[in-house]
Amino acid sequence: MNTLYFVLFLVLTVSCIGGLVSQQVFLSRLRRLHHSTWEHLGRPVIFLNSGMLNTAGFLRFMWRREYESLPDAGTVAFARFLRAFLIFYFVLFGLTILVFFSTMRSVK
């Protein structure tokens, strides 16, 4: 069981770091190439002013696929990848929690 926890924690950690780097690259690209959209989202950045409203606005932007209206095919393609990655990460996180609680209950 400890091996399973270790592997899940390792995959979750690597995915988290990869997701943060990908989001930073996307937000930097958005700021540089589509400044008005970046402004409309509340000038989101990963660490400095990462408040709940900025995070919620960014997630809403990604979930509703509002990036599809951008006139830059490269940014849209990267946003599609990032959206798929965010969905993957949330599913992985949920499964990790389910595995943890289901194995903890069976230990008793």
Secondary structure, 3 states (H helix, E strand, C coil): CHHHHHHHHHHHHHHHHHHHHHHHHHHHHHHHHCHHHHHHCCCCCCCCCCCHHHHHHHHHHHHCCHHHHCCCHHHHHHHHHHHHHHHHHHHHHHHHHHHHHHHHHHHC
